[in-house]
């Protein structure tokens, strides 16, 4: 049995860089779009949960085919193993956490 292919796709969405994994990347039937299917996320029942991956899962869990405008796609890379799906700041490249690190109204003193 042949090993499944895995792709890491980086694209712009709402001013952030999304890095996600999928099993298939194809030209879309829509002109100027790229279709991603077989989106892959980490295991739901892990003890340690990454909030960024959970946000991506919540946003894309029921998506069968994600059609991206070609001008928003930064890279498509075939990889051997799935890494962690992340959302990065477009300017700094730093990982964006969907939850605040300290409660609002409290100083870090």
Secondary structure, 3 states (H helix, E strand, C coil): CCCCCEEEEEEEECCEEEEEEEEEEEECCCCCEEEEEEEECCCCCCCCCCHHHHHHHHHHCCCCEEEEEHHHEEEEEEECCCCCCEEEECCCCCECCCCCCCCCCCCCC
